[in-house]
Structures are given as structure tokens and as C-alpha cells.
Amino acid sequence: MVTVTGTLRTVTLKPRSGVPSLEAELFDGSAPLDVVWLGRRSIVGIEPGRKLIASGRVSIDRGRRVLFNPKYELRPLGRE
């Protein structure tokens, strides 16, 4: 289990096996990490430039590090 704090670089909607999934790239200053919420089309506050703390189990998918359906906390705007 890991906890990562970083900034969302990109947020996109991509279907996986016919199921909607919201995918974001989280960058912590060392390496990007894909964060994927399966079955979601959008989540309020999940947008590029937003700071986020994400926790979960890191997997490798398509050669990239990824957290599927992580626990997360959005950092308050203006106090990031």
C-alpha cells in the first residue's frame, strides 16, 4: 500500500472493456502515476492542476504504474 501526494497533470475519460473510467496522471516530482476510477465519468474537483493525496495498491497496467479506485483527498484550493 502506498500514499502519494502530487498534482494532477491530465484528466481524461477512457472506456476500459466497455466500462467508463476516469483516468488522471498524478505527478509527485519524481515519476508519473496513473490514477483510475472505474465506472466513473467524472468526479467533482478532479481536474488538471489540482493537488491530490491518493492511497492504494500500485499495479502495473500497460507498462505504467497505476492506482485503481484509490482512496483520495483533494487539497483545498488556494492552500495547496
N, CA, C and O atoms as CSV, one atom per row, in Angstrom:
chain,resi,resn,atom,element,x,y,z
A,1,MET,N,N,0.845,-1.180,0.000
A,1,MET,CA,C,0.000,0.000,0.000
A,1,MET,C,C,0.886,1.237,0.000
A,1,MET,O,O,1.908,1.275,0.684
A,2,VAL,N,N,0.496,2.237,-0.761
A,2,VAL,CA,C,1.255,3.481,-0.843
A,2,VAL,C,C,0.327,4.669,-0.655
A,2,VAL,O,O,-0.883,4.572,-0.856
A,3,THR,N,N,0.917,5.789,-0.268
A,3,THR,CA,C,0.236,7.081,-0.252
A,3,THR,C,C,1.114,8.049,-1.013
A,3,THR,O,O,2.297,8.199,-0.709
A,4,VAL,N,N,0.532,8.706,-2.004
A,4,VAL,CA,C,1.270,9.612,-2.882
A,4,VAL,C,C,0.578,10.965,-2.889
A,4,VAL,O,O,-0.647,11.047,-2.978
A,5,THR,N,N,1.374,12.028,-2.796
A,5,THR,CA,C,0.858,13.392,-2.898
A,5,THR,C,C,1.447,14.020,-4.143
A,5,THR,O,O,2.658,13.961,-4.355
A,6,GLY,N,N,0.606,14.622,-4.969
A,6,GLY,CA,C,1.104,15.246,-6.185
A,6,GLY,C,C,0.052,16.116,-6.835
A,6,GLY,O,O,-0.993,16.412,-6.256
A,7,THR,N,N,0.359,16.516,-8.054
A,7,THR,CA,C,-0.520,17.379,-8.841
A,7,THR,C,C,-1.062,16.601,-10.028
A,7,THR,O,O,-0.320,15.885,-10.701
A,8,LEU,N,N,-2.353,16.742,-10.285
A,8,LEU,CA,C,-2.955,16.095,-11.447
A,8,LEU,C,C,-2.529,16.848,-12.707
A,8,LEU,O,O,-2.793,18.041,-12.850
A,9,ARG,N,N,-1.880,16.145,-13.601
A,9,ARG,CA,C,-1.433,16.762,-14.867
A,9,ARG,C,C,-2.522,16.697,-15.928
A,9,ARG,O,O,-2.810,17.690,-16.597
A,10,THR,N,N,-3.123,15.526,-16.077
A,10,THR,CA,C,-4.176,15.341,-17.075
A,10,THR,C,C,-5.324,14.564,-16.452
A,10,THR,O,O,-5.131,13.780,-15.523
A,11,VAL,N,N,-6.517,14.794,-16.976
A,11,VAL,CA,C,-7.702,14.036,-16.566
A,11,VAL,C,C,-8.483,13.731,-17.839
A,11,VAL,O,O,-8.848,14.642,-18.583
A,12,THR,N,N,-8.739,12.437,-18.091
A,12,THR,CA,C,-9.446,12.037,-19.303
A,12,THR,C,C,-10.466,10.956,-18.982
A,12,THR,O,O,-10.350,10.245,-17.984
A,13,LEU,N,N,-11.465,10.846,-19.845
A,13,LEU,CA,C,-12.462,9.789,-19.753
A,13,LEU,C,C,-12.108,8.761,-20.819
A,13,LEU,O,O,-12.108,9.069,-22.011
A,14,LYS,N,N,-11.804,7.530,-20.386
A,14,LYS,CA,C,-11.441,6.460,-21.318
A,14,LYS,C,C,-12.192,5.198,-20.923
A,14,LYS,O,O,-12.133,4.774,-19.769
A,15,PRO,N,N,-12.899,4.594,-21.877
A,15,PRO,CA,C,-13.560,3.328,-21.540
A,15,PRO,C,C,-12.542,2.194,-21.411
A,15,PRO,O,O,-11.560,2.147,-22.152
A,16,ARG,N,N,-12.780,1.288,-20.471
A,16,ARG,CA,C,-11.969,0.073,-20.291
A,16,ARG,C,C,-12.935,-1.103,-20.330
A,16,ARG,O,O,-13.796,-1.245,-19.462
A,17,SER,N,N,-12.781,-1.932,-21.337
A,17,SER,CA,C,-13.662,-3.102,-21.513
A,17,SER,C,C,-15.134,-2.708,-21.508
A,17,SER,O,O,-15.969,-3.411,-20.939
A,18,GLY,N,N,-15.450,-1.582,-22.144
A,18,GLY,CA,C,-16.831,-1.131,-22.245
A,18,GLY,C,C,-17.364,-0.413,-21.020
A,18,GLY,O,O,-18.527,-0.011,-21.000
A,19,VAL,N,N,-16.528,-0.245,-19.989
A,19,VAL,CA,C,-16.934,0.432,-18.757
A,19,VAL,C,C,-16.275,1.808,-18.727
A,19,VAL,O,O,-15.076,1.911,-18.986
A,20,PRO,N,N,-17.031,2.881,-18.415
A,20,PRO,CA,C,-16.387,4.188,-18.341
A,20,PRO,C,C,-15.338,4.202,-17.227
A,20,PRO,O,O,-15.497,3.555,-16.192
A,21,SER,N,N,-14.276,4.945,-17.464
A,21,SER,CA,C,-13.274,5.111,-16.405
A,21,SER,C,C,-12.678,6.507,-16.516
A,21,SER,O,O,-12.352,6.983,-17.604
A,22,LEU,N,N,-12.547,7.143,-15.369
A,22,LEU,CA,C,-11.925,8.452,-15.283
A,22,LEU,C,C,-10.460,8.204,-14.953
A,22,LEU,O,O,-10.146,7.572,-13.944
A,23,GLU,N,N,-9.561,8.701,-15.803
A,23,GLU,CA,C,-8.133,8.460,-15.636
A,23,GLU,C,C,-7.397,9.784,-15.495
A,23,GLU,O,O,-7.668,10.739,-16.222
A,24,ALA,N,N,-6.469,9.828,-14.555
A,24,ALA,CA,C,-5.683,11.041,-14.319
A,24,ALA,C,C,-4.220,10.655,-14.147
A,24,ALA,O,O,-3.901,9.564,-13.675
A,25,GLU,N,N,-3.345,11.566,-14.537
A,25,GLU,CA,C,-1.923,11.374,-14.292
A,25,GLU,C,C,-1.529,12.232,-13.108
A,25,GLU,O,O,-1.677,13.453,-13.144
A,26,LEU,N,N,-1.025,11.598,-12.055
A,26,LEU,CA,C,-0.598,12.275,-10.832
A,26,LEU,C,C,0.921,12.341,-10.844
A,26,LEU,O,O,1.588,11.322,-11.020
A,27,PHE,N,N,1.468,13.537,-10.657
A,27,PHE,CA,C,2.924,13.707,-10.661
A,27,PHE,C,C,3.369,14.234,-9.311
A,27,PHE,O,O,2.885,15.261,-8.834
A,28,ASP,N,N,4.308,13.507,-8.701
A,28,ASP,CA,C,4.795,13.870,-7.361
A,28,ASP,C,C,6.187,14.483,-7.381
A,28,ASP,O,O,6.783,14.689,-6.324
A,29,GLY,N,N,6.715,14.777,-8.563
A,29,GLY,CA,C,8.048,15.352,-8.677
A,29,GLY,C,C,9.100,14.329,-9.042
A,29,GLY,O,O,10.218,14.692,-9.409
A,30,SER,N,N,8.755,13.037,-8.944
A,30,SER,CA,C,9.743,12.011,-9.288
A,30,SER,C,C,9.318,11.206,-10.513
A,30,SER,O,O,10.103,11.044,-11.448
A,31,ALA,N,N,8.100,10.707,-10.518
A,31,ALA,CA,C,7.619,9.890,-11.640
A,31,ALA,C,C,6.096,9.978,-11.699
A,31,ALA,O,O,5.438,10.103,-10.666
A,32,PRO,N,N,5.535,9.911,-12.913
A,32,PRO,CA,C,4.068,9.953,-13.021
A,32,PRO,C,C,3.435,8.646,-12.554
A,32,PRO,O,O,4.042,7.577,-12.626
A,33,LEU,N,N,2.208,8.761,-12.077
A,33,LEU,CA,C,1.421,7.621,-11.623
A,33,LEU,C,C,0.016,7.804,-12.180
A,33,LEU,O,O,-0.586,8.864,-12.009
A,34,ASP,N,N,-0.506,6.787,-12.838
A,34,ASP,CA,C,-1.874,6.858,-13.335
A,34,ASP,C,C,-2.833,6.514,-12.203
A,34,ASP,O,O,-2.616,5.555,-11.464
A,35,VAL,N,N,-3.888,7.299,-12.075
A,35,VAL,CA,C,-4.935,7.077,-11.081
A,35,VAL,C,C,-6.223,6.847,-11.868
A,35,VAL,O,O,-6.623,7.690,-12.671
A,36,VAL,N,N,-6.877,5.697,-11.635
A,36,VAL,CA,C,-8.042,5.306,-12.434
A,36,VAL,C,C,-9.220,4.992,-11.521
A,36,VAL,O,O,-9.114,4.185,-10.597
A,37,TRP,N,N,-10.346,5.648,-11.801
A,37,TRP,CA,C,-11.598,5.359,-11.103
A,37,TRP,C,C,-12.502,4.646,-12.097
A,37,TRP,O,O,-13.037,5.270,-13.014
A,38,LEU,N,N,-12.674,3.344,-11.918
A,38,LEU,CA,C,-13.505,2.549,-12.822
A,38,LEU,C,C,-14.981,2.832,-12.573
A,38,LEU,O,O,-15.416,2.980,-11.431
A,39,GLY,N,N,-15.746,2.905,-13.667
A,39,GLY,CA,C,-17.186,3.130,-13.561
A,39,GLY,C,C,-17.564,4.582,-13.310
A,39,GLY,O,O,-18.727,4.875,-13.030
A,40,ARG,N,N,-16.603,5.493,-13.406
A,40,ARG,CA,C,-16.892,6.918,-13.161
A,40,ARG,C,C,-16.664,7.713,-14.444
A,40,ARG,O,O,-15.701,7.472,-15.173
A,41,ARG,N,N,-17.550,8.651,-14.707
A,41,ARG,CA,C,-17.390,9.552,-15.847
A,41,ARG,C,C,-16.773,10.880,-15.409
A,41,ARG,O,O,-16.096,11.550,-16.189
A,42,SER,N,N,-17.014,11.245,-14.170
A,42,SER,CA,C,-16.443,12.476,-13.620
A,42,SER,C,C,-16.499,12.404,-12.104
A,42,SER,O,O,-17.285,11.650,-11.529
A,43,ILE,N,N,-15.650,13.205,-11.466
A,43,ILE,CA,C,-15.652,13.359,-10.012
A,43,ILE,C,C,-15.426,14.840,-9.753
A,43,ILE,O,O,-14.461,15.417,-10.255
A,44,VAL,N,N,-16.296,15.453,-8.984
A,44,VAL,CA,C,-16.175,16.874,-8.679
A,44,VAL,C,C,-14.808,17.148,-8.058
A,44,VAL,O,O,-14.409,16.487,-7.098
A,45,GLY,N,N,-14.099,18.121,-8.608
A,45,GLY,CA,C,-12.800,18.518,-8.080
A,45,GLY,C,C,-11.615,17.830,-8.723
A,45,GLY,O,O,-10.484,18.293,-8.582
A,46,ILE,N,N,-11.852,16.727,-9.433
A,46,ILE,CA,C,-10.760,16.043,-10.130
A,46,ILE,C,C,-10.563,16.760,-11.463
A,46,ILE,O,O,-11.332,16.577,-12.406
A,47,GLU,N,N,-9.518,17.579,-11.517
A,47,GLU,CA,C,-9.244,18.402,-12.699
A,47,GLU,C,C,-7.747,18.699,-12.760
A,47,GLU,O,O,-7.069,18.694,-11.733
A,48,PRO,N,N,-7.228,18.957,-13.967
A,48,PRO,CA,C,-5.799,19.251,-14.100
A,48,PRO,C,C,-5.386,20.433,-13.220
A,48,PRO,O,O,-6.109,21.422,-13.098
A,49,GLY,N,N,-4.201,20.303,-12.608
A,49,GLY,CA,C,-3.671,21.355,-11.753
A,49,GLY,C,C,-4.031,21.207,-10.291
A,49,GLY,O,O,-3.459,21.898,-9.448
A,50,ARG,N,N,-4.958,20.331,-9.969
A,50,ARG,CA,C,-5.400,20.140,-8.582
A,50,ARG,C,C,-4.433,19.240,-7.835
A,50,ARG,O,O,-3.937,18.258,-8.388
A,51,LYS,N,N,-4.164,19.570,-6.580
A,51,LYS,CA,C,-3.313,18.736,-5.723
A,51,LYS,C,C,-4.181,17.648,-5.084
A,51,LYS,O,O,-5.338,17.874,-4.730
A,52,LEU,N,N,-3.578,16.457,-4.948
A,52,LEU,CA,C,-4.332,15.290,-4.503
A,52,LEU,C,C,-3.427,14.381,-3.677
A,52,LEU,O,O,-2.236,14.250,-3.961
A,53,ILE,N,N,-3.997,13.761,-2.662
A,53,ILE,CA,C,-3.329,12.692,-1.925
A,53,ILE,C,C,-4.101,11.425,-2.261
A,53,ILE,O,O,-5.313,11.364,-2.055
A,54,ALA,N,N,-3.409,10.409,-2.780
A,54,ALA,CA,C,-4.057,9.160,-3.175
A,54,ALA,C,C,-3.398,7.985,-2.466
A,54,ALA,O,O,-2.177,7.943,-2.314
A,55,SER,N,N,-4.225,7.026,-2.029
A,55,SER,CA,C,-3.720,5.833,-1.346
A,55,SER,C,C,-4.307,4.589,-1.981
A,55,SER,O,O,-5.473,4.563,-2.372
A,56,GLY,N,N,-3.485,3.562,-2.076
A,56,GLY,CA,C,-3.948,2.292,-2.619
A,56,GLY,C,C,-2.788,1.381,-2.938
A,56,GLY,O,O,-1.654,1.616,-2.519
A,57,ARG,N,N,-3.088,0.339,-3.686
A,57,ARG,CA,C,-2.084,-0.636,-4.079
A,57,ARG,C,C,-1.652,-0.336,-5.517
A,57,ARG,O,O,-2.486,-0.257,-6.418
A,58,VAL,N,N,-0.354,-0.172,-5.722
A,58,VAL,CA,C,0.174,0.110,-7.052
A,58,VAL,C,C,0.198,-1.174,-7.877
A,58,VAL,O,O,0.660,-2.220,-7.421
A,59,SER,N,N,-0.312,-1.067,-9.104
A,59,SER,CA,C,-0.275,-2.164,-10.076
A,59,SER,C,C,0.481,-1.677,-11.302
A,59,SER,O,O,0.754,-0.485,-11.441
A,60,ILE,N,N,0.812,-2.590,-12.172
A,60,ILE,CA,C,1.389,-2.233,-13.466
A,60,ILE,C,C,0.345,-2.585,-14.517
A,60,ILE,O,O,-0.118,-3.723,-14.585
A,61,ASP,N,N,-0.023,-1.606,-15.332
A,61,ASP,CA,C,-1.008,-1.805,-16.389
A,61,ASP,C,C,-0.478,-1.151,-17.650
A,61,ASP,O,O,-0.208,0.050,-17.675
A,62,ARG,N,N,-0.332,-1.948,-18.689
A,62,ARG,CA,C,0.183,-1.433,-19.967
A,62,ARG,C,C,1.546,-0.781,-19.788
A,62,ARG,O,O,1.863,0.201,-20.459
A,63,GLY,N,N,2.349,-1.328,-18.883
A,63,GLY,CA,C,3.704,-0.832,-18.665
A,63,GLY,C,C,3.811,0.411,-17.807
A,63,GLY,O,O,4.897,0.976,-17.677
A,64,ARG,N,N,2.701,0.854,-17.213
A,64,ARG,CA,C,2.711,2.060,-16.370
A,64,ARG,C,C,2.237,1.728,-14.959
A,64,ARG,O,O,1.434,0.817,-14.752
A,65,ARG,N,N,2.757,2.495,-13.987
A,65,ARG,CA,C,2.294,2.341,-12.601
A,65,ARG,C,C,0.897,2.944,-12.488
A,65,ARG,O,O,0.641,4.026,-13.014
A,66,VAL,N,N,-0.009,2.240,-11.796
A,66,VAL,CA,C,-1.393,2.709,-11.713
A,66,VAL,C,C,-2.012,2.356,-10.362
A,66,VAL,O,O,-1.732,1.307,-9.783
A,67,LEU,N,N,-2.860,3.261,-9.878
A,67,LEU,CA,C,-3.703,3.022,-8.705
A,67,LEU,C,C,-5.143,2.937,-9.207
A,67,LEU,O,O,-5.654,3.901,-9.777
A,68,PHE,N,N,-5.798,1.803,-9.004
A,68,PHE,CA,C,-7.196,1.663,-9.386
A,68,PHE,C,C,-8.075,1.966,-8.177
A,68,PHE,O,O,-7.832,1.464,-7.080
A,69,ASN,N,N,-9.098,2.793,-8.390
A,69,ASN,CA,C,-10.082,3.158,-7.365
A,69,ASN,C,C,-9.438,3.485,-6.015
A,69,ASN,O,O,-9.768,2.873,-4.999
A,70,PRO,N,N,-8.512,4.458,-6.013
A,70,PRO,CA,C,-7.811,4.759,-4.762
A,70,PRO,C,C,-8.686,5.530,-3.773
A,70,PRO,O,O,-9.677,6.156,-4.149
A,71,LYS,N,N,-8.295,5.466,-2.511
A,71,LYS,CA,C,-8.819,6.423,-1.546
A,71,LYS,C,C,-8.105,7.720,-1.880
A,71,LYS,O,O,-6.923,7.698,-2.225
A,72,TYR,N,N,-8.793,8.849,-1.786
A,72,TYR,CA,C,-8.140,10.101,-2.158
A,72,TYR,C,C,-8.664,11.256,-1.323
A,72,TYR,O,O,-9.753,11.213,-0.750
A,73,GLU,N,N,-7.845,12.277,-1.282
A,73,GLU,CA,C,-8.202,13.521,-0.592
A,73,GLU,C,C,-7.753,14.673,-1.475
A,73,GLU,O,O,-6.579,14.770,-1.832
A,74,LEU,N,N,-8.687,15.540,-1.825
A,74,LEU,CA,C,-8.344,16.752,-2.577
A,74,LEU,C,C,-7.802,17.791,-1.611
A,74,LEU,O,O,-8.356,17.980,-0.528
A,75,ARG,N,N,-6.733,18.461,-1.986
A,75,ARG,CA,C,-6.187,19.531,-1.177
A,75,ARG,C,C,-7.020,20.784,-1.417
A,75,ARG,O,O,-7.411,21.038,-2.556
A,76,PRO,N,N,-7.303,21.572,-0.392
A,76,PRO,CA,C,-8.129,22.775,-0.554
A,76,PRO,C,C,-7.528,23.754,-1.550
A,76,PRO,O,O,-6.319,23.981,-1.557
A,77,LEU,N,N,-8.367,24.322,-2.376
A,77,LEU,CA,C,-7.917,25.331,-3.347
A,77,LEU,C,C,-7.379,26.542,-2.600
A,77,LEU,O,O,-7.947,26.964,-1.593
A,78,GLY,N,N,-6.285,27.094,-3.098
A,78,GLY,CA,C,-5.711,28.293,-2.502
A,78,GLY,C,C,-4.800,28.023,-1.333
A,78,GLY,O,O,-4.089,28.922,-0.885
A,79,ARG,N,N,-4.801,26.783,-0.818
A,79,ARG,CA,C,-3.910,26.441,0.300
A,79,ARG,C,C,-3.072,25.226,-0.075
A,79,ARG,O,O,-2.701,24.420,0.778
A,80,GLU,N,N,-2.782,25.112,-1.362
A,80,GLU,CA,C,-2.040,23.969,-1.865
A,80,GLU,C,C,-0.578,24.240,-1.737
A,80,GLU,O,O,0.241,23.398,-2.106
